[in-house]
Each structure stands twice: as C-alpha cells, then as structure tokens.
Amino acid sequence: MLYEQFFMLHRKLAVNAPVHTATEVTLEQIADTLYCTSRNAKLVLRKLEEKGWILWKAGRGRGNRSKLTFQADQAELLQEAAQQLAEKGEYKQAFELLRTYGQGIRTNDSYVEWMNGHFGFCKEMKEGEEEARDSLRLPVYRLIETLDPAECYYSFQAHMIQQIFDRLVVYDKAKDQYMPVIAHHWESSEDGTNWTFHLRKGILFHDGKELTAEDVKFTVERLGQDRRNAWIVRELHSVEAVSPREVRFILNKPNRIFIRFLSSICMSIVPKHLLIHDEEQFWRLPVGTGPFQVEEWTEERLTIHANAHYYQGRPHLDSIQIIMMPEDAEHCNVSWERLLQDSEQFGHGGDHHAVDIIESSEGCTTLITWNMKKQGPFQSVEFRRAFNLILNRSDMIRELGDNRLYPARGFIMDEQAPYRKDFHDPEFAKSLLRQSGYDGSPVIMGTLANHIKDAEWIQNQCASVGIPLMIREIRMDTMLHPDVVNSMDCILHGLVLPGEEVCIIENYEQEGSIVKEFMDSSLQDWVKECIDDALASERCEERLSILSNIEERLREEAHVSFLIHTRFFASLHPSYKGVVINNLGWLDFKQIWRA
C-alpha cells in the first residue's frame, strides 16, 4: 500500500520536520526503512512523487547526499487512507493504520466524525439488482463468535440470532402473554410434566424446505448434547415428533413455566436436514426461518437481508450490515445509538435539529462478582463486605454520568430503584478489613473496555482505604477462557436480564455465566435445589420468592457487589419509523423504515 510506505518514511525520516522541508538521506536509508532493495526503493519514490506527496532529489557525485521533501500533510493523508480502507469494509485495518501512524483513534476527531457519517441508513446498489437497497450499517465492538442458539451467551449474539431464527412461542412481557410463532396452539398436563405443541403449516427455512416437528425434536435433543445452554433441558426426559406438525415434551420433574423455557432464544429452531450433514459448514452461513437471512459472515462484517417470504411479513429494510470494529475503538464516539439523527447526510430536508429520544423498557446492571474458586483475601466475607461498603454508588453515577441511572441492589431494576438509598460506610469498611486480617495484597479485577471508567473509579475508592486494585482489560472473545477466568480475583461486568423468571435462572445455570462459574460447588448445589423448587411451584409469586432467596444470599454474603442500573437510549431523526429498543438493548430491525 503506497499510503503506508509514505507513512513509514515520514515516521522514520521527518517525524518532527515541517512540511516542505528537505531532509538529507541516502537511498540505502530509504531501502532499509521500506524493507526492500534499492531498486524497489527507487520505484516507490517515483510513485510517491507522481502522487505529489514528496519531492526527491538524488545526490550526484561522491559525498553528495540525496534530499527528500514531504509535500503532503501526513495527518490529512492518514485520514484519507483510513477512509478508503473503511469504504472497502476493512475497518480493522483502518484503525490499525491510525494506531500505528497517527495520534490514536481517541483523538482523531475528524475521522470519527467521518465514520459517523459512513454508518447509519444508506441506499446501496448491488451488482445485478435493478433497485437500490434500503440498508442500515451499524458498528459493534466485539466479534460475533457464534450464531448458534445452543451456544449463545451474550445479549448481542442473542439479538442477531432472533433475526435469523424463530422459536415455538415468544413471551410478551407487556401483555404477560405467550404469543404463537412457529407453534399456533399448545396444551400441558395438570402436573406440568407433559407439554404438546401444534406447528403452523408452510413455515419455510431460508433454503425453501418446510419446517416440521422433526426439526424441533432435533433442535432440542442437540441442545442437550454438552452445549453451553444445555441447562435449559436438564430435566427433559424425551421429545417426540408425534406427527409432522405435532411435538410432545416429557419432563422428569414438574416445570410450570416450561413454555417460557421454549420462548428462550437458545430454543430457536434449526434445520435438521442441513446440520446433520455438515455442522461446521452450516455455521459459516447459517439458515433459519426468521425475518432476515445471512448473506455474508466474516471477521469483518455480518450482512443479513430481508426474507421476502417471511410468514409474519417481510421486513421494511432490505439489508443490515453489522460491522465488527476493534474493541479498543469503543473509546471513540462511533456508536449506533447516535447514527440515526442527522437527516442532512441522507439528503432529506426539514428540521435538522429535530431529534426523538427512545429508551428501552429493560436495562443493564453492572456488578462485581468474586471468584470463590481462587485463593485470596476476598475469601473472607468481611473483606468482601468491606469492599462493598467502600463504594458510594450515588457519587459514581453523578461523577461518571452517561446512561448510569440508579444504585443497584439486585440483578433487576425494579420500581423502587429510583427511590432506594445507597448505603456506604468507609469507616466501617476499614473496621471489617481489620477483622478480615487483610494484609494489603493487591486485588486483580478484570473488565471489558466499556467498563474501564467504572473500574478506574472503583480503583480510586479502594486506594482511599488501602486496597491496591489492579485492573486487567480483557477482550470479549477471551473473557470466558479458563486461563483468563482463573487469573482474576473478581470481574466487573454487566448483565442484560429482562425481569423474567427464566432469564434469572439462566444467570445461575448457564455454562460460562460468570455468576455461576465463580460460585463454589456447595453454593452451586444449593442454587440448583432452589431452582427445582421454584419450577415446581404453581404460583408466579412463590417462584419469584424462592428465586429472590438466591439473590439475597449472594448479596448478604457479598459474593457479588451490585453497582449501577443503566438503561439503553438512542437518538433519531423523526423520519425514522418503527424504531424500538428491545429487551436486549438493540434495535428491532424488522419494523424500521424511513418516511
């Protein structure tokens, strides 16, 4: 890349020199800088000169050195190069270029401004298509490691899975009703151990094959085969395809809310006829029955386009491009929440300052979970309680701002959250630290890039009482690796848990859940017993009461320190219609359109 060769020369030979100032240099120095031969160095210099980026005056005769003059502004050229890479979809390379040769992505305001214009709504022509697509291009700051419902863990993975796949039913929390999707009717035995579902006719996978009860049976049996989300079928005795459109589930124990289990995203139905032949190949371009189908999936991007034959109505948008940005680029201001504001960039008239604010009904709770499987001062309950009492969450909200709303006392933000008083007591915390026998050894806290500000704030509070807190920034794709998990004394993380029973249970049972993985075995066994008791209960109030006992024990024994409740917000121009933030904190793609 000619740009990069210019930047290599500039960094080596004229990093502090003004533009248009000649620098004495030998051809050998040029070749060494570009890691090439002298002959190739001459070719590069000629190309750079043709571009007007440099002037090269070769030295003649013994002792006469050559002179190199940089004509182009390095910062402008760097932005131009990064933009060209981004326009080709090579976003990671663009940010790598900025990191290597610029002042870093955090301070490159003009590039960030350009990126915000590059993302969002656009009209896109594809080769061979007569009409431009209505597309939405959005950045995310983590890899989509899987689109397999059986292996899904993070909320964004779950969000994308529900664009591609469907479930038997979905739960509408606002209406407190189960809504038919693939199944149009269902019934259960009085004791909650036998459940039968009747399937719609004519539901097609994206490859045109009709979904049947065999696909449901295959999906659920596959889920129980040592998958991350196998917890959800641990008490399933058998599943039977009674007919092509009738499927029956037999449970070992009563589960009064098994239908709610079936509405979980990990229960999304996958095609038996494709997966049974070559599972590895299938997940390179997965096929479902959902409103969008996968067009392209690489490390750089995921492109999905509208399923024109979707049985619940075609999406209004033609395609969605999810661009995987480097995680460390999250510190800049390129985010999907701000991308639907500026009508001017799309050529529309009207009031460019009119902005609608939408927010989610659910949110995210941040918390610190202690690693009870690792030795350290935090094995003492007095130490953990002291740590909790150090933190003034109201100050944290006021000082850090953004979408931090209320001090958290539990996993779910309830109606009392705005009025609940936060309790902190640094002096009592110091007394507890003395009781614990704390010797001043450092505590290692792991967290993701988007929680670094919170971690640094907590680090300062800890320093005030003599606890040295060491922060380790970890990546989303390595967060659950055993060597990473085992090296952390605690992890500061966020949980998106819609206030429903199954989501709470998932937090305690799912393979890889930090809350579960950091529990000792005796606590895990007690939690499982509580969950079984809750599932056997007929009344919702009784189930929630039993589940709240788990949270109460975790809080009282300070296995977790709840921090802040947040909520998801987005700003958009009024020309965008049908925009809703779902309970996973993301846009519901199917209903979006532009007036």
PLY file of the C-alpha trace (Angstrom):
ply
format ascii 1.0
element vertex 595
property float x
property float y
property float z
element edge 594
property int vertex1
property int vertex2
end_header
0.00 0.00 0.00
1.54 3.28 -1.15
-0.02 5.20 1.73
1.73 3.04 4.28
5.07 3.40 2.53
4.70 7.17 2.77
3.88 6.89 6.50
6.86 4.60 7.11
9.23 7.10 5.51
7.64 10.05 7.28
7.82 8.41 10.70
11.46 7.45 10.24
12.86 10.49 8.43
10.70 13.52 9.10
8.52 12.95 12.10
9.31 16.37 13.58
10.14 18.21 10.37
7.68 20.79 8.92
6.01 20.08 5.57
8.09 21.20 2.54
11.36 20.95 4.49
14.08 18.94 2.74
15.70 16.08 4.67
19.12 14.71 3.69
19.02 10.96 3.26
20.70 8.12 1.33
18.96 5.64 -0.92
20.20 2.90 1.39
18.34 4.52 4.30
15.19 4.63 2.20
15.54 0.94 1.32
16.16 -0.03 4.95
13.11 1.90 6.09
10.86 0.24 3.49
12.47 -3.22 3.98
13.21 -3.55 0.26
16.05 -3.37 -2.25
17.47 -0.08 -3.53
15.89 -0.77 -6.91
12.41 -1.18 -5.38
13.02 1.89 -3.22
13.53 3.95 -6.40
10.20 2.64 -7.79
8.36 3.61 -4.59
9.92 7.07 -4.60
8.87 7.58 -8.22
5.24 6.61 -7.40
5.16 8.88 -4.34
6.49 11.75 -6.44
3.87 11.10 -9.16
1.21 11.44 -6.45
2.68 14.77 -5.46
3.32 13.56 -1.91
7.12 14.04 -1.98
9.97 15.66 -3.87
13.06 13.50 -4.40
16.38 15.00 -5.47
19.02 12.33 -5.95
22.57 13.27 -4.91
25.14 13.36 -7.72
28.78 12.53 -7.18
30.81 11.39 -4.18
29.71 12.85 -0.85
26.53 14.47 -2.19
23.54 13.20 -0.21
20.05 12.97 -1.69
17.24 15.19 -0.42
13.68 14.12 0.38
10.91 16.71 0.85
7.49 15.71 2.18
4.85 17.71 0.29
1.66 16.08 1.60
0.25 16.68 5.08
0.71 13.44 6.97
-2.46 13.81 9.10
-4.69 14.51 6.08
-3.19 11.64 4.14
-3.65 9.31 7.11
-7.32 10.12 7.33
-7.73 9.69 3.57
-6.09 6.25 3.72
-8.23 5.18 6.68
-11.39 6.32 4.88
-10.50 4.35 1.76
-9.99 1.21 3.84
-13.30 1.75 5.64
-15.15 2.24 2.35
-13.86 -1.17 1.26
-15.11 -2.67 4.53
-11.62 -3.05 6.01
-12.40 -1.28 9.27
-9.91 -3.11 11.44
-7.07 -2.25 9.08
-8.22 1.39 9.09
-7.98 1.64 12.87
-4.69 -0.24 12.89
-3.30 2.33 10.47
-4.41 5.15 12.76
-2.91 3.46 15.82
0.40 2.82 14.07
0.99 6.11 12.31
-1.35 8.64 13.88
-2.08 10.05 17.27
-4.53 7.24 18.04
-8.23 6.80 17.43
-9.26 8.51 20.66
-8.09 11.92 19.50
-8.78 11.67 15.78
-11.99 13.70 15.91
-12.29 14.36 12.17
-12.03 10.66 11.37
-14.64 9.78 14.00
-16.93 12.45 12.52
-16.46 10.92 9.08
-17.15 7.44 10.45
-20.43 8.59 11.98
-21.44 9.77 8.51
-20.31 6.48 6.96
-22.58 4.39 9.18
-26.35 4.57 9.52
-29.03 4.46 6.81
-28.00 4.34 3.16
-29.19 3.47 -0.33
-27.00 0.71 -1.72
-26.77 -0.65 -5.27
-25.75 -4.28 -5.66
-24.43 -5.71 -8.89
-27.23 -7.40 -10.83
-30.01 -5.66 -8.87
-32.26 -3.06 -10.53
-33.32 -1.17 -7.40
-31.18 0.31 -4.63
-31.41 -1.42 -1.28
-32.58 0.33 1.87
-29.71 -0.62 4.15
-28.66 0.02 7.71
-24.94 -0.13 8.50
-24.10 -0.35 12.22
-20.83 -0.73 14.19
-20.30 -3.16 17.06
-17.18 -3.54 19.18
-16.90 -7.26 19.61
-16.75 -10.35 17.45
-19.93 -12.30 16.85
-18.37 -15.56 17.98
-21.44 -17.67 17.31
-24.92 -17.57 15.79
-25.70 -21.00 17.24
-28.64 -20.69 19.67
-27.29 -23.63 21.67
-24.01 -21.78 22.31
-25.33 -18.23 22.63
-24.24 -16.28 25.73
-24.00 -12.52 25.12
-27.04 -10.31 24.56
-25.87 -9.10 21.13
-25.41 -12.68 19.91
-28.96 -13.40 21.11
-30.25 -10.32 19.30
-28.74 -11.39 15.97
-29.93 -14.99 16.41
-33.53 -13.84 16.71
-33.19 -12.02 13.37
-32.29 -15.31 11.67
-34.19 -17.99 13.61
-37.63 -18.39 15.20
-38.94 -20.09 18.35
-42.12 -22.04 19.00
-43.55 -19.15 21.02
-42.42 -15.78 22.37
-43.28 -14.14 25.65
-44.76 -10.64 25.54
-43.88 -9.17 28.91
-46.02 -6.05 28.46
-49.12 -8.19 27.88
-47.93 -11.05 30.13
-48.87 -13.45 27.34
-47.26 -16.19 25.29
-47.62 -15.38 21.61
-47.73 -18.04 18.86
-44.83 -18.10 16.42
-43.90 -21.48 14.93
-46.49 -23.13 17.19
-50.10 -21.93 16.85
-51.57 -23.96 19.77
-50.32 -25.83 22.86
-51.51 -27.67 25.94
-49.93 -29.19 29.05
-50.75 -31.80 31.68
-52.01 -30.69 35.08
-48.73 -31.51 36.80
-46.59 -29.61 34.25
-44.59 -32.64 33.05
-46.21 -33.18 29.64
-46.33 -30.41 27.00
-47.69 -30.66 23.44
-47.27 -28.07 20.68
-49.00 -27.86 17.29
-47.00 -26.27 14.46
-48.08 -23.90 11.70
-48.18 -25.14 8.12
-45.98 -23.60 5.46
-43.13 -22.22 7.56
-40.06 -22.37 5.31
-36.38 -22.33 6.11
-34.38 -19.86 4.03
-33.40 -22.67 1.65
-37.09 -23.36 0.88
-37.61 -26.56 2.90
-40.63 -26.68 5.19
-40.09 -26.85 8.96
-41.55 -29.93 10.67
-41.72 -31.48 14.14
-38.53 -33.41 13.32
-36.63 -30.10 13.21
-37.99 -29.21 16.65
-37.05 -32.63 18.04
-33.56 -32.41 16.53
-33.03 -28.86 17.88
-33.95 -29.76 21.45
-32.01 -33.04 21.53
-28.95 -31.31 20.06
-29.23 -28.62 22.74
-28.78 -31.24 25.45
-25.56 -32.61 23.95
-22.95 -30.81 26.07
-23.87 -27.34 24.76
-23.45 -24.09 26.68
-27.23 -23.79 27.08
-27.89 -27.44 27.93
-29.09 -26.31 31.38
-32.46 -25.43 29.87
-33.25 -29.09 29.05
-31.58 -30.77 32.04
-34.94 -32.14 33.26
-36.20 -33.13 29.80
-36.89 -36.87 29.67
-37.78 -37.10 25.97
-39.15 -35.21 22.99
-41.36 -36.91 20.40
-42.38 -35.87 16.88
-45.96 -37.18 17.10
-46.69 -36.08 13.52
-45.10 -33.63 11.08
-46.88 -30.79 12.88
-47.16 -32.02 16.46
-44.35 -32.31 19.00
-44.52 -33.53 22.62
-42.12 -32.91 25.52
-41.97 -35.22 28.56
-40.20 -33.85 31.67
-38.63 -35.68 34.64
-39.94 -33.08 37.08
-42.79 -30.57 37.05
-41.96 -27.30 35.31
-44.89 -24.93 35.37
-43.10 -22.45 33.09
-41.63 -24.86 30.54
-43.40 -22.84 27.84
-41.30 -19.90 28.96
-38.20 -22.06 28.51
-39.32 -22.75 24.95
-39.58 -19.00 24.29
-35.88 -18.53 25.15
-33.62 -17.60 22.25
-31.46 -20.69 22.86
-34.56 -22.72 21.90
-34.62 -21.26 18.37
-35.34 -23.98 15.82
-32.54 -25.07 13.47
-32.84 -27.19 10.28
-32.10 -30.88 10.82
-31.58 -31.61 7.11
-28.64 -29.17 6.88
-26.99 -29.54 10.29
-26.97 -33.33 10.34
-24.69 -33.50 7.28
-22.00 -30.89 7.98
-22.39 -28.76 11.10
-19.13 -26.84 10.63
-20.07 -25.83 7.10
-23.61 -24.88 8.19
-22.45 -22.30 10.74
-20.38 -20.46 8.13
-23.66 -19.31 6.56
-26.49 -20.41 8.88
-30.06 -20.92 7.70
-33.18 -20.31 9.77
-36.82 -19.31 9.32
-36.50 -15.75 10.68
-37.21 -12.35 9.11
-33.63 -11.98 7.83
-31.27 -14.45 6.19
-27.48 -14.45 6.25
-25.80 -13.13 3.10
-22.20 -12.83 4.31
-20.40 -13.54 7.59
-16.70 -12.80 8.00
-14.47 -11.48 10.77
-15.12 -8.00 9.39
-18.89 -7.98 8.96
-22.20 -9.79 9.13
-24.65 -8.93 6.36
-28.26 -10.10 6.53
-31.01 -9.36 4.03
-34.79 -9.45 4.23
-36.57 -12.78 3.97
-39.08 -11.84 1.28
-41.27 -14.85 2.12
-41.34 -14.44 5.89
-44.62 -15.81 7.19
-45.13 -12.91 9.61
-44.47 -10.22 6.99
-41.39 -9.04 5.12
-39.10 -6.56 6.95
-39.18 -2.98 5.65
-35.38 -2.73 5.40
-33.68 -4.69 2.63
-30.40 -5.37 4.41
-28.47 -4.86 7.64
-24.68 -4.67 7.80
-23.12 -5.27 11.20
-19.52 -4.05 11.13
-17.14 -5.62 13.65
-14.94 -2.80 14.92
-11.81 -3.29 17.06
-12.75 -3.45 20.75
-10.35 -0.64 21.61
-12.17 1.61 19.13
-15.10 1.67 21.57
-13.43 4.59 23.33
-14.32 6.79 20.36
-17.75 8.19 19.66
-18.82 5.97 16.76
-21.91 4.18 18.08
-25.20 3.00 16.64
-27.17 4.94 19.28
-26.10 8.22 17.61
-26.31 7.17 13.97
-29.98 7.86 13.19
-30.00 11.58 13.95
-28.70 13.63 11.03
-31.18 13.79 8.17
-28.89 16.10 6.18
-26.37 13.38 5.49
-29.10 11.39 3.74
-30.29 14.25 1.53
-33.57 14.93 3.32
-34.87 18.39 4.08
-36.67 19.62 7.15
-35.53 20.47 10.63
-32.05 19.03 11.00
-32.14 19.65 14.75
-35.32 17.66 15.49
-34.41 14.55 17.46
-36.57 11.90 19.09
-35.22 10.07 22.13
-36.28 6.48 22.66
-35.37 4.23 25.56
-35.64 0.57 26.42
-38.08 -0.83 28.96
-35.25 -3.01 30.27
-31.62 -2.17 31.01
-28.26 -3.44 32.12
-26.99 -3.98 35.66
-23.27 -3.69 36.39
-21.79 -5.72 39.20
-18.59 -7.15 40.64
-18.52 -10.95 41.01
-15.89 -12.51 43.29
-14.01 -15.62 42.23
-14.73 -18.01 45.11
-12.68 -20.76 43.42
-9.45 -18.78 43.80
-7.43 -18.11 46.92
-7.05 -14.55 48.14
-8.17 -12.03 50.77
-11.64 -11.99 49.21
-12.27 -15.50 50.58
-13.11 -13.62 53.77
-16.75 -12.46 53.88
-15.61 -9.47 55.98
-13.26 -8.39 53.18
-15.99 -8.68 50.54
-18.46 -6.74 52.69
-15.83 -4.08 53.33
-15.19 -3.73 49.61
-18.92 -3.26 49.05
-19.18 -0.58 51.74
-16.34 1.47 50.21
-18.41 2.30 47.14
-20.68 5.35 47.08
-22.79 4.45 44.07
-24.64 7.78 44.06
-21.30 9.58 43.69
-20.34 7.11 40.96
-23.50 7.95 38.99
-23.02 11.69 39.45
-19.35 11.70 38.52
-19.44 9.29 35.56
-22.86 10.23 34.16
-23.91 8.90 30.74
-26.70 6.32 31.00
-25.99 5.34 34.60
-29.29 5.80 36.42
-29.67 4.29 39.89
-27.66 2.41 42.52
-28.28 -1.33 42.13
-29.34 -3.66 44.92
-30.11 -6.69 42.73
-29.91 -8.09 39.22
-33.17 -6.48 38.07
-34.11 -2.80 38.12
-37.45 -2.74 39.93
-39.95 0.07 40.54
-38.24 1.04 43.81
-34.83 1.62 42.18
-35.28 5.42 41.74
-36.09 5.86 45.44
-33.78 3.35 47.12
-30.99 4.82 49.26
-27.46 3.60 48.65
-25.61 2.55 51.80
-21.87 3.03 52.11
-19.65 3.41 55.17
-15.87 3.74 54.61
-15.09 3.76 58.34
-17.00 0.56 59.00
-15.31 -0.86 55.89
-11.90 -0.20 57.44
-13.02 -1.99 60.62
-14.14 -5.02 58.58
-10.83 -5.04 56.72
-9.00 -5.28 60.06
-11.31 -8.12 61.16
-10.60 -9.97 57.92
-6.85 -9.86 58.57
-6.26 -8.15 55.22
-2.52 -7.77 54.62
-2.60 -5.14 51.88
-2.06 -7.56 48.98
-3.31 -6.34 45.59
-6.67 -7.37 44.13
-6.89 -8.15 40.41
-10.08 -7.02 38.69
-10.85 -7.99 35.10
-13.25 -6.00 32.93
-14.13 -5.12 29.34
-13.25 -1.87 27.57
-16.74 -0.43 28.02
-16.47 -0.75 31.82
-12.98 0.73 32.21
-14.25 4.09 33.52
-16.21 2.28 36.24
-13.19 0.15 37.14
-10.92 3.19 37.41
-13.46 4.97 39.62
-13.59 1.92 41.91
-9.79 1.76 41.89
-9.64 5.29 43.35
-12.15 4.42 46.08
-10.15 1.33 47.01
-6.93 3.33 47.24
-8.55 5.59 49.86
-8.80 2.65 52.29
-5.53 0.98 51.38
-6.64 -1.66 48.85
-4.40 -1.67 45.75
-6.72 -2.61 42.86
-5.06 -3.76 39.63
-7.25 -3.50 36.53
-6.86 -6.00 33.69
-8.70 -5.11 30.49
-9.92 -8.30 28.84
-11.48 -8.92 25.44
-14.98 -10.26 24.95
-13.76 -13.22 22.90
-11.33 -14.35 25.65
-13.34 -13.35 28.71
-14.56 -16.88 29.44
-11.32 -18.73 28.69
-10.32 -20.75 31.78
-6.83 -19.22 31.99
-8.32 -15.71 31.98
-11.10 -16.51 34.45
-8.75 -18.32 36.84
-6.32 -15.39 36.95
-8.95 -12.88 38.11
-9.90 -12.21 41.74
-13.09 -10.58 40.53
-14.70 -9.40 37.32
-16.64 -6.19 36.78
-19.27 -6.93 34.16
-22.77 -6.08 33.00
-25.84 -8.29 32.74
-28.82 -7.66 30.50
-31.56 -9.60 32.28
-35.15 -8.86 31.30
-37.14 -9.23 34.51
-38.41 -12.71 33.81
-38.01 -15.95 35.72
-36.13 -17.87 33.04
-33.58 -15.09 32.49
-32.85 -15.10 36.22
-32.49 -18.90 36.22
-30.23 -18.70 33.15
-27.89 -16.41 35.10
-27.44 -19.15 37.72
-27.30 -22.21 35.47
-25.82 -21.30 32.07
-22.40 -22.71 31.29
-19.96 -19.79 31.22
-22.09 -17.42 33.31
-19.62 -15.51 35.47
-22.02 -15.59 38.42
-22.25 -19.38 38.17
-18.61 -20.09 37.30
-17.31 -18.07 40.28
-19.52 -19.91 42.83
-18.01 -22.74 44.88
-19.58 -26.18 44.33
-21.64 -26.24 47.54
-23.30 -22.93 46.65
-23.97 -24.17 43.11
-25.74 -27.26 44.50
-27.90 -25.15 46.84
-28.84 -22.81 43.97
-29.89 -25.78 41.80
-32.14 -27.10 44.57
-33.79 -23.69 44.90
-34.40 -23.55 41.15
-36.03 -27.01 41.12
-38.32 -25.92 43.96
-39.24 -22.75 42.09
-40.07 -24.59 38.85
-42.36 -26.98 40.70
-44.37 -24.09 42.16
-47.70 -23.28 40.53
-47.84 -19.62 41.56
-45.59 -16.99 39.99
-45.26 -15.10 43.28
-43.99 -18.23 45.01
-41.45 -18.92 42.25
-40.11 -15.38 42.35
-39.89 -15.52 46.14
-37.77 -18.67 46.00
-35.51 -17.19 43.31
-35.14 -13.98 45.33
-33.70 -16.06 48.17
-30.75 -16.90 45.91
-30.10 -13.24 45.15
-30.46 -12.35 48.85
-27.80 -14.89 49.84
-25.40 -13.70 47.13
-25.88 -10.12 48.36
-25.67 -10.84 52.11
-22.55 -12.99 51.74
-21.17 -10.41 49.26
-20.45 -12.98 46.55
-21.48 -10.14 44.25
-21.43 -6.37 44.71
-24.22 -4.78 42.70
-23.22 -1.42 41.26
-25.43 0.53 38.85
-28.64 0.11 36.88
-28.45 1.58 33.39
-30.95 1.89 30.58
-30.49 1.92 26.80
-31.18 5.18 24.95
-31.00 6.13 21.28
-31.45 9.44 19.42
-33.05 9.51 16.00
-34.47 11.88 13.42
-38.30 11.82 13.25
-38.14 10.45 9.69
-37.24 7.06 11.16
-40.31 4.99 11.96
-40.91 1.75 13.81
-37.76 2.15 15.91
-37.93 0.20 19.18
-35.14 -0.83 21.55
-35.86 -4.41 22.54
-35.20 -6.08 25.90
-31.68 -6.97 24.78
-30.78 -3.31 24.30
-30.78 -3.35 20.50
-32.93 -2.07 17.65
-35.74 -4.30 16.46
-34.61 -4.42 12.82
-37.78 -5.89 11.32
-40.01 -2.85 11.91
-37.61 0.00 10.99
-38.37 2.17 7.95
-37.82 5.76 6.76
-40.56 8.17 5.79
0 1
1 2
2 3
3 4
4 5
5 6
6 7
7 8
8 9
9 10
10 11
11 12
12 13
13 14
14 15
15 16
16 17
17 18
18 19
19 20
20 21
21 22
22 23
23 24
24 25
25 26
26 27
27 28
28 29
29 30
30 31
31 32
32 33
33 34
34 35
35 36
36 37
37 38
38 39
39 40
40 41
41 42
42 43
43 44
44 45
45 46
46 47
47 48
48 49
49 50
50 51
51 52
52 53
53 54
54 55
55 56
56 57
57 58
58 59
59 60
60 61
61 62
62 63
63 64
64 65
65 66
66 67
67 68
68 69
69 70
70 71
71 72
72 73
73 74
74 75
75 76
76 77
77 78
78 79
79 80
80 81
81 82
82 83
83 84
84 85
85 86
86 87
87 88
88 89
89 90
90 91
91 92
92 93
93 94
94 95
95 96
96 97
97 98
98 99
99 100
100 101
101 102
102 103
103 104
104 105
105 106
106 107
107 108
108 109
109 110
110 111
111 112
112 113
113 114
114 115
115 116
116 117
117 118
118 119
119 120
120 121
121 122
122 123
123 124
124 125
125 126
126 127
127 128
128 129
129 130
130 131
131 132
132 133
133 134
134 135
135 136
136 137
137 138
138 139
139 140
140 141
141 142
142 143
143 144
144 145
145 146
146 147
147 148
148 149
149 150
150 151
151 152
152 153
153 154
154 155
155 156
156 157
157 158
158 159
159 160
160 161
161 162
162 163
163 164
164 165
165 166
166 167
167 168
168 169
169 170
170 171
171 172
172 173
173 174
174 175
175 176
176 177
177 178
178 179
179 180
180 181
181 182
182 183
183 184
184 185
185 186
186 187
187 188
188 189
189 190
190 191
191 192
192 193
193 194
194 195
195 196
196 197
197 198
198 199
199 200
200 201
201 202
202 203
203 204
204 205
205 206
206 207
207 208
208 209
209 210
210 211
211 212
212 213
213 214
214 215
215 216
216 217
217 218
218 219
219 220
220 221
221 222
222 223
223 224
224 225
225 226
226 227
227 228
228 229
229 230
230 231
231 232
232 233
233 234
234 235
235 236
236 237
237 238
238 239
239 240
240 241
241 242
242 243
243 244
244 245
245 246
246 247
247 248
248 249
249 250
250 251
251 252
252 253
253 254
254 255
255 256
256 257
257 258
258 259
259 260
260 261
261 262
262 263
263 264
264 265
265 266
266 267
267 268
268 269
269 270
270 271
271 272
272 273
273 274
274 275
275 276
276 277
277 278
278 279
279 280
280 281
281 282
282 283
283 284
284 285
285 286
286 287
287 288
288 289
289 290
290 291
291 292
292 293
293 294
294 295
295 296
296 297
297 298
298 299
299 300
300 301
301 302
302 303
303 304
304 305
305 306
306 307
307 308
308 309
309 310
310 311
311 312
312 313
313 314
314 315
315 316
316 317
317 318
318 319
319 320
320 321
321 322
322 323
323 324
324 325
325 326
326 327
327 328
328 329
329 330
330 331
331 332
332 333
333 334
334 335
335 336
336 337
337 338
338 339
339 340
340 341
341 342
342 343
343 344
344 345
345 346
346 347
347 348
348 349
349 350
350 351
351 352
352 353
353 354
354 355
355 356
356 357
357 358
358 359
359 360
360 361
361 362
362 363
363 364
364 365
365 366
366 367
367 368
368 369
369 370
370 371
371 372
372 373
373 374
374 375
375 376
376 377
377 378
378 379
379 380
380 381
381 382
382 383
383 384
384 385
385 386
386 387
387 388
388 389
389 390
390 391
391 392
392 393
393 394
394 395
395 396
396 397
397 398
398 399
399 400
400 401
401 402
402 403
403 404
404 405
405 406
406 407
407 408
408 409
409 410
410 411
411 412
412 413
413 414
414 415
415 416
416 417
417 418
418 419
419 420
420 421
421 422
422 423
423 424
424 425
425 426
426 427
427 428
428 429
429 430
430 431
431 432
432 433
433 434
434 435
435 436
436 437
437 438
438 439
439 440
440 441
441 442
442 443
443 444
444 445
445 446
446 447
447 448
448 449
449 450
450 451
451 452
452 453
453 454
454 455
455 456
456 457
457 458
458 459
459 460
460 461
461 462
462 463
463 464
464 465
465 466
466 467
467 468
468 469
469 470
470 471
471 472
472 473
473 474
474 475
475 476
476 477
477 478
478 479
479 480
480 481
481 482
482 483
483 484
484 485
485 486
486 487
487 488
488 489
489 490
490 491
491 492
492 493
493 494
494 495
495 496
496 497
497 498
498 499
499 500
500 501
501 502
502 503
503 504
504 505
505 506
506 507
507 508
508 509
509 510
510 511
511 512
512 513
513 514
514 515
515 516
516 517
517 518
518 519
519 520
520 521
521 522
522 523
523 524
524 525
525 526
526 527
527 528
528 529
529 530
530 531
531 532
532 533
533 534
534 535
535 536
536 537
537 538
538 539
539 540
540 541
541 542
542 543
543 544
544 545
545 546
546 547
547 548
548 549
549 550
550 551
551 552
552 553
553 554
554 555
555 556
556 557
557 558
558 559
559 560
560 561
561 562
562 563
563 564
564 565
565 566
566 567
567 568
568 569
569 570
570 571
571 572
572 573
573 574
574 575
575 576
576 577
577 578
578 579
579 580
580 581
581 582
582 583
583 584
584 585
585 586
586 587
587 588
588 589
589 590
590 591
591 592
592 593
593 594
